[in-house]
């Protein structure tokens, strides 16, 4: 099965949280309520340096995805 790059998620146990799931490497879940990120990958020391450089862009992309999705509901 093929998944989109980003998925929205919610859970009634976390009523104010909005989760965006990044399904491609490096996979992560970000809670847009507090910008907490949970990485779903194990990283080597070499990967961590590259990840630091890429993480900011990935999180911006996740936030832009959420904004785009919400704007589509508002139309």
C-alpha positions in Angstrom: 0.0 0.0 0.0 1.2 3.5 -0.8 0.6 6.4 1.6 0.7 10.1 1.0 3.7 11.9 2.4 1.7 13.5 5.2 -1.4 12.3 7.1 -3.5 14.2 9.7 -4.4 12.4 12.9 -6.4 13.1 16.0 -7.3 11.2 19.1 -10.1 11.8 21.6 -7.6 11.1 24.5 -5.8 14.3 23.3 -8.7 16.6 22.4 -6.6 19.7 21.7 -3.7 18.0 19.9 -3.4 18.0 16.1 -1.0 15.4 14.8 0.7 15.3 11.4 2.4 12.1 10.4 5.3 12.1 8.0 5.3 8.7 6.2 8.6 9.0 4.3 12.1 8.7 5.7 12.7 10.1 8.2 9.3 9.2 9.6 7.9 11.3 12.4 4.8 12.5 14.1 4.5 16.2 15.1 1.9 17.5 17.6 1.1 21.0 16.2 -0.3 22.0 19.6 3.2 22.1 21.2 5.5 21.3 18.2 6.7 18.1 20.0 8.2 15.7 17.4 8.5 11.9 17.9 10.9 10.3 15.4 9.9 6.8 14.2 13.4 6.0 13.1 16.7 5.0 14.8 19.5 7.3 13.8 23.2 6.8 13.7 25.5 9.6 14.7 26.2 10.4 11.0 22.4 10.5 10.4 21.8 12.8 13.3 23.9 15.6 11.8 22.0 15.4 8.5 18.7 15.1 10.4 19.4 18.3 12.3 19.8 20.2 9.0 16.7 18.6 7.4 14.4 18.6 10.4 13.5 22.3 10.3 12.4 22.0 6.6 10.4 18.8 7.3 8.5 20.5 10.2 7.8 23.6 8.0 6.4 21.2 5.3 4.3 19.4 7.9 2.8 22.7 9.1 2.2 23.9 5.5 0.4 20.6 4.8 -1.9 21.2 7.8 -2.6 24.8 6.8 -3.4 23.6 3.2 -5.8 20.9 4.5 -7.6 23.2 6.9 -8.0 25.8 4.1 -9.7 23.2 1.9 -12.3 22.5 4.7 -13.0 26.2 5.0 -13.8 26.7 1.3 
